[in-house]
């Protein structure tokens, strides 16, 4: 009994510790979803909990019925076994009850699918283009774009997770609906950020759409989730969510750093390049 109690305490401690560790990136000993950082992910976690509750109830019911049948109808208690051919009420029950359970699961599932698919009055749009093996981010409302490649091990700074950090992080405002458009240049990729509840395929020649509303500022990570070639595992997604005021300041700085959507360099970048040429002997 003491061993059982100790094992139970240990299991609960591990579960509690993993719950505290939920964040914008995978954690050791993680046994469930990362902490939800968007309304979509909150609904996904809620539906998963609801369905797992149904599964647990079915498992306990079947186990109890099986244990009762083993005890009640064992040979020692029934030297002369009874025989049945049909039981209409029992057959109606084991047909109708699963149908009701499936209906209980289907209704919230379809509501969630509709919520995930319908863009909620987006205030900005970001286009994401998958390549072998990096991402291009186009800020449609602000006329600039940049590429994001995985940081190599020798370039990582303290605190940056390996295989998840990018040289150019995506900066997005927290608290507003953002339209996400995905496509690809070569093969099928998949843009996935678990904390946002977003996983959308980027398909060449096709524009898929999703949306996200980041609940709070923070740093969030994801990866390509569609096998796309030899370097599939080296396409990280790094997103920094900031308040709207800080995002506006970052946009002003990004416009002087990154190229325009048409591929031309920003005016300040061109001036700096011209000045460096003039200084050459």
Secondary structure, 3 states (H helix, E strand, C coil): CHHHHHHHHHHHHHHHHHHHHCCCCCCCCCCCCCCCCEHHHHHHHHHHHHHHHHHHHHHHHHHHHHHHHHHHCCCCCCCCCCCCCCCHHHHHHHHHHHHHHHHHHHHHHHHHHHHHHCCCCCCEEEEEEEECCEEEEEECCCCEEEEECECCHHHCCCCCCCCCCECCCEEEECCCCEEEEEEECCCCEEEEEHHHCEEEEECECCCEEEEECECCCEEEEEEECCCCCCCHHHCEEEEEEECHHHHHHHHHHHCCCCECCCCCCCHHHHHHHHHHHHHCC
